Amino acid sequence: GVVNLSELESWLPLTESRNGSTFSAILHLLCSGIGFQVLFLPVAFASLGWAWGIICLSIAFMWQLYTTWLLVNLHEPVPGIRCSRFVRMSILAFGPKLGKLLAIFPVMYLSGGSCVMLIITAGSSMEQLFNIICEEGTMCGSMSLSGTQWFLIFTCIALIIAQLFPNLNSIARVSLTGAITSIGYCTMIWALSISKGRPNDVSYGIPAADRTGMTGFGNILNAIGIIMLAFRGHNLILEIQGTLPSDSKHPSRKSMWRGVMVSYMIIAMCLFPLAIVGFWAYGNKIPEEGILTAFTKFHGQDTSKYVIGLIYIWLTISCITSYQIYAMPAFDNLEFIYASSKKRRCPGWVRAGIRLFFGGVTFFVAVAFPFLGKLAPLIGGMAAVPLTFVYPCFMWISIRKPRPKGAMWSLNLGVGSIGIVLSLLLIVAAVWKLDDKGLNANFFRP
């Protein structure tokens, strides 16, 4: 017989349990919304300067908060029908062919690609932590591991946790840990940067060579790209809302929007101080690797190694917890393929196998392409920017059908079109920068 959609949804990890609360939604939003990308915000300010840096960060923040509002209100397009997956919403808005074409790559990249980036980031921060604890000449100093081994350790820890929590609602405790550690390392880095004071001769001017011509244009676009890519988790908004109960008296959008408001206030309290203090403290001396590298470079000598170690521990834990929530759409998709073909729920061993398979793929890609971070602006321009800043605007027009040339219609058409132009410009800037700087493609040599 044919499986009906609501029965199928009750078998899948994203929608298996729908008894979440505003509190669990806040934890998921924080865990998926604050990532290591925020450490690069001061780098963007170094190309934009004070005024434009703050203006661009504020506009990007308001813009992605607006598209979040659109998604939260589109979650139940008709009473009783819920779109708990971004791809489903895209199909509903743009039709089966175009909807899939537009959404599958960005959603799968933001699920799988984010997990790969988390392996690469956490692997290098575990290595840094090891080097801080085990200095040269100590017992364990001679037992250093290779990059691949660090990646493997991280992937194993992440997969053990993935086996313990069957669905998105059950990882609320994991997301609580992720939220605390993410807020922890962000706050700690900017607070320490203030307390240690600025290094000598820090300046905030942009050198003339970097301001004019193609170089200046490329630098400004890359800075805007860094700011736009610092906002993440839009591919999980509908999924998180899908874990909340919903009925005619208490629709899920009300509790979800309360959760969004609280979590985004906290996210702003992490992002804005980090960007502003980071630029104040290091100015144009900030290296491309971000504020954490700058802090260890300028203040590594006069800071206790336990303090720096704690930052790396929190960063690593934050990556482990983010991995769980970003992997969920991929787990869900693979289980959907199994459940819809077999017409039954995934048995435990298949679910375990799917998660190990996904972990193996992300580990392999991380080892094969350890330079993926250099490609992030390029792929981000293709996947993350449209999904965060563009699609929700056109989905609203397509599903809600506002009056043509009316306020909501004009606003969404305008905002969505600007997003498309920006997305194309960011792709051009990323390609130009790769061509200019060259890509050090160290395949299989993390």
N, C-alpha and C positions, 0 to 999 in steps of 0.2 A: 504493500500500500504506500501511498504518498505520505511523507512526513509533513505535518503542518508546521508553519514557521515558529509558533510559540513553543511547540514541543522541542523543536530543534534548538531553539535558543536556550531552553532550560538544560541542555546537555553541554553547552559550550562555556569555556572558562571566563569569557567576559560577562556573560549574562546568566550564569548558573545560579548565582545568589543575588537577589535583588533587595536585601535588607540592609543596605548601607545607610549611613546617616550624613548629615551636613559635616559632622566632624571628620568622618572617614574620607569624605570628598576633599576637605581642606588638606588632609595629609597627603592624599594622592596628587593633588594639584601642586603642592609644595615640592614633593619628591620629584615630580616630572618637570616642574617649571624652573627650578634653580639647578643649573648644571655647571660643569667646569668652563663652559663658554663665557661665563660672566668674568672670568679672570682676564679676558682680553679686552674688556671695555676701555681701560685706560689707554690702550694702544690706539683705539679709535679716536679718543680725545686728543691724542698727540698729533693726529693729522687734521683734526677739525678745529682745534682751539677751544677755549672755554665756552664762549657763547653758543657756537654752532653745535658743540658736543652736547651741551645740556638740552638745547632745542631739539636736536635729532633724537636724543634718548627719550625725551618727553613725548614727542610726536609718535615714535614707535610704540611707546608704552600705551598711550591712549588708543592708538590704532588697533593693537592686538587685543586690548580690553574690549573694544567695540566688536571685533569679529568674534570674540568669545561670547559676547552677549547674543550675537546673531545665532551662533551654533546652539547655545543653551535654549533659545526660544524656538529653534527649528527641530529640536530633539523629538517632540511629539507633533508631527505635521498635522495629523488628524487625531482626535481623542481616541485612545485605545491602541494606536499603532505607534511603536517607538523605534526610532533609528539609533540603535546603540553602536553603530559602526560607521566610520567615516565613508568607507566605500559604498555602503548601503545608501547613505544620504546622497552621495554623488550620483548614484544610479537613479535615485528618485528624482533628482534635480535635472540631470542632463540626459537621461535615457540610458538603456543598458549598455550600448556600445561605447558612446562618448564618455559616459560616467565612469566605466571601468578604465578606459584608456587614460583619462585624466587623473584618476585617483590611485590606481593600483601601484604605480611606480613610487610616487611620493610617500604613500602610507607604508609600503614595504621597505623603502629606503630609510624612512624615519624610524621604523621599528628595528630592522636588521642593522642598518648603517649606524644608528645610534649605539646599538650594542657593541658593534665593532670598535667604534670610537671610545666607548667606555673601557673595553679591554685594553686598548692602546694606552689611554690616559692612566688607568689604574696600574697597569703594568709598570709604567715608568715612575709613578709616584711610589710604588712599593720598592722599586729599585733604589730611589732616592732615600727612602726611609731606612733601608738596609745599610746604605752607605753612611748615613748619619750615625746609626747605632754602632756599626762595625767600622771603626776607623782603621787606617793602615796599621798593620803590625799586631792587631788584636787576634785572639783565637779565631773568631768567625770571619775576620777580614779576608782570609785566604779562601773562604768558601763561596765566593760571589757566584751568582747564577747568570745565565744568559738571558737576553730579552725574551726569547721564546719560552723559557722556563717560567719567567714571571707571568707571562700571558696565560700559561697553562694553569698556574696556581690560582690566578684570579678566576679563570673560567670554571675550574672545578668547584671553588667556593660558591660561585654564582649558581651553578647547576644543582648543587646539593640543596641550596635554599629554594630553587625553583621546584624541586621535587616535593618539598614539604608543604607548599601552599597551592592548592588546586586551582583557585580562581581569583579574579581581580579583587573581589570584596575581601577575601581572606588575607590579602597581603597588607591590610591596613597597618598592622604592627610593624611590618618591614618599612612601609612608607613613613611611619612615625620616626623610626630610626634615621631614615634618609632625610626627612625634613629637619630634624635636630642637627645632624652632622653638616648638612648643606648651609643652614643658617650659621652654624658654628664656625666653619672655616671662612665663610665670607666676612663675618663680623670680626673674627680674630685677625685676619690679614689687614683690614683697613684700620682697626683699632691700634694694632702694633705699628703700622706705618706712621700713624700720627704720633704715638708715644716715642718712637725712635727719632723723629725729626727728619728733615730733608737732608740728603747728601749735599755737599757743597756745589756751587755753580750750577744749580738746576735752572733751566730757562723754559719758558712756555711759548716762545715764538716759534713759528714754523720756518725753517730755513728757506731762503728765496728759491733755491733750486727745486725744492719739493712743493712749491706753491704754484708754479707756472707750467703752462704747456701740458703735454700728455701726462707727464709724471704727476703733476698736481691733481689733474682730473682723475687719474687712476687711484691715487692715494685717497682722495675724498670718497670715491665710490667704494673702495675697499673698506674704509672706515664705516660707511653707512651699512655695508654688508655685515661687518662685525656686530654692529648694534642690532640689526634685524635678526641675525642668527642667535643672539643672546636670549631671545624669547622663544621658548620651546614648549612642547606639550600639547599643541593644538590638535595633533592627531590622536590625542587621548581624551579630549573634552567630552565627546559624545559617549565614549566607552565608560568613563568615570560616572557620567550621569546615568548610564544604563544600570549601575549597581544600586541606584536609589529607588525606593518604592514610589509608585505614582498612582493616584486615583483622582476622580473628578474634584474632590474637595481639596486635596493637597497635591497638585501636580508637581512632578519632579523638578520643573524649572525653577520653582520658588526656593526650594531647599538648596538646589545646585547653585543658584545665583548668589544666595547668602554665602555659600562656601567660596565661590569665586571672589566675592568682594573681600572677604577676610584674607584669603591666601594671596591675592594680588597686592593688598596693602603690605603684607610681609615681604613679598617678592620685591616690591619697590624699595622697602627698607634695606634690602640686601644689595640691590643693583646700583641705586643712585649713590650711596656713600662709597661703594667700592670703586665706581667709575671716577667720582669727583676727588676722593682722597687719593686714589692711585695716581691720578694726573698731577694733583697738588704735590705729592711726595716725590715723584720721579720725573715729572715733566717730559721733555723729549729724550730723556735718558732711558725711557722704558723700553726693554727689549721686546722683540716680536713675540717671544714666548709668554708674555703676559706678566701680571703683577706678582705672582708667586715667585717666578724666576728673579724678578727685580728685587724682591724683598731678601731672598737668600743671597743675592749677589752683593747688595749694599749693607745688609745688616746681619748676614750670616755669622760674622765673627763675634759680634757683641750680643747675640741672642742665645739663650740656653738651648742646647740641642734637643731638650725634651719638648720645648715649646714648638720648635720647627717640626719635630717628629710628630707632635700632636696634630698639626695642620695636615701633614701628609696622611696620618691615620684617618682623620675625618674625611679627607678627600677620597681615600680609597673606599671607606664604608659607604660614602655617598654614591660612589660609582656602582658598588655591589647592589645597593637598593634600587638605584635607577634602572639597572639592568633588568630587574624583575618586572617593573612596570612597562618598560619599553618593549620587552619580549612578548608581553601578553597578546597584542594583536597578531603576531606571527604564530604563536601557539594556537590561537583561536582559529586562524585561517587554515592551518594544517588539520586541526581537528574537524573543522567544518567540512573539508574535502572528504575526510574519512566517514564522518557521521552521515553526510548526505548520500554517499555512495552505498554504505552498508545499511542505512536506515536504522541505525541504533547508536546508543551512547558509546563513546570511546572506552574500552576496558582500561584498567589501570596500567597494564604493561604497555599498551599502545601509547597512552598519554606520556608515560615515562620515556618511551622510545623517541617520541616526537621531540620532547624537550632536550634529550641528549643529542639528537640529530641536529637541532637548531644550534645548540651550544657548540657542537663540533664545526658546523659551517662558519659561525661567527669567529671562532678561534682560528680556523684555517685562513679566513679572509684577513684577519688582523695580522697574522704572521706573514701572509703573502704580500699585503699592502700596508706595511707599517707607516707609510708616508700618506695615508688617507687624509690626515689632518690638513695637508697642503691642498688637497682637492676639495676640502669641505666647502670653501666659498663657492666653488664652481657648481658642485652638486646641490649645495644649499640654495643657490639661485634658481636651480631647476625644480627642486622638490620642496624645501622648507618654506621659502618665501611665498610661492603661490598658495600652498596649503594654509599658511597662517594668515596672510594678508589679502589674498585675492578670492579664492573659491567661496568662502562664506558669503561674500557680497553678492555674487552671481547666484548662489543657491537660494538666497532670500528672494531675489527677483523671480527666479524660476518657480519656487514652491509657493511663496506667499502672494505672488502676482500683485504687487502694489500698483496703484493707478499710474499709467505711463506719464512721465514728466512731472509726477507728484514729488513730494519731498523725499520719501524713502527711496523711491525709484532713482531719482537723480543722485542722491547721496551715495547709494550703493554702486550705481554705474560709474560715478566719478572716482570713488575710492578704489573700486576694483580695477579700473583702467589705469590709474596711477600705479597701482601695484604691479600690473603687467609690464608697464614701461620700466619700472625700477628693477623688476626681476630680470628683464632682458639686459639692462645696463650692468647689473651686477655680474651676469654671466660673461659679458664682454670684458669687464674689468678683471674678472678672475682669470680669463684666458690670457689677457694681455700681461697680467702680472706673472703668470706661469711662464709665458714666452720670454719675459724680461729677466726674471730671476733664474729660470730653469728649474726643472723638477728633479731633485735628487732621488731617483727611483731606486730605493734599496730593497728590491724584491727579496722576500724570504730572509732579510737580515735585520730583524728588529733590534 
